[in-house]
Structure formats: structure tokens, C-alpha cells
Amino acid sequence: MDRSIGLQNLRPGETAVVESLNSGALRRRLLDMGLVEGTRVECLGLSPAGDPRAFLIRGAMLAIRSGDCRDIIVNKV
């Protein structure tokens, strides 16, 4: 069963592992911050307006806009 989804579909409290980063404006920056294939990502929550979303990545909290999350493909754990 394929469990691949875009990072924007991860709900608060859910955990996933990065499968790939599609071409996007932030790809290089996300790679530099450690968001590489195999990295574990936990959704911490949403802003009151629903965008951006907060994620725990390698011990650091990152806020990523939903539009940018679409370029990050993950597998739910």
C-alpha cells in the first residue's frame, strides 16, 4: 500500500518520513536545513489561519507554508 502524501496533508501529531523533494523554490534551502530523504518529520500544528504549518525536523521547529509543503512528499509512519 502506497502511503505517499504531500506534507500539507499531515495532521498535527502525525509523523512521516521524507520520500522526496520535488523541484520548488525552497528545495535547496530545505536540503540545507536537513530536510533530506529519510528524515523524520512531525506535524506540531497549524497557525490560527491554517497557514503556515509547524513541523519538528531534526530537533528544530520549522514553519513551512502549505504551498511549499506540496513539493515535499512523505510516507506516514
N, C-alpha and C positions, 0 to 999 in steps of 0.2 A: 504494500500500500504506500503510495507516494504522499508524504506529509509536507511537501514543499509549499510554502506560502510566502507572501511578501511580509516584511517586518511590520508593516502597518496593520496587519491582521492579528498581531499578538496582543492579547488582553493583559491587563495588569495582573501580576502574579504568575503568568505563564513564562516558561523558559524554552529557548530554542538554541540551535547551533547553526552558525552561518554556513550556508552552502556555497553562495557566490555573490559577488557584487557586479551588477550589470553596469554598463557604461553610464555614468552620470557625472554631473558637475563636481560632486564631492568625493568621487571614487578615490582619488589619490590621498586626499586628506583623511578619509575614513581608514584607509590602509595604514597610513602613518600613525593613527591613533590606536592601532591594534585590532581593528575590525577585519580580520582575515578569515579565510576558510577554516572551519573547525572551532572558531571562537564561540564560547557560550554567552548568550545574551538573555537577560531577564527584563521583562517589562515592569517598570516600577509604577507607572501611572501616566495619566494624561493631564494636560493643563485644563483649567476650567472651560476653555473654549474647545478643547479636544485636539488642539494642535499647538505646539509640538508635543511629542511623547517623550517620556523619560525612560532610559534604559541603563541597566547596570552592565558594564562591559569591562572585563579585566580589573574589577575593583573600583572603577570610576563611573560616575553618573554622567551620561551624555544625553542631551536633549536633541532630538532629530525630528525635523518636520516630516509630516505624513507624505508629502510629495517625494522627499528624498528616501523615505522608507520603502517606497515601491521598487527602488533599484536594488534593495538588499533582500536576497532570497534566503530563507531559513527553513530548517526542519524542526518541528516541535519535538520536545523531549517528552 
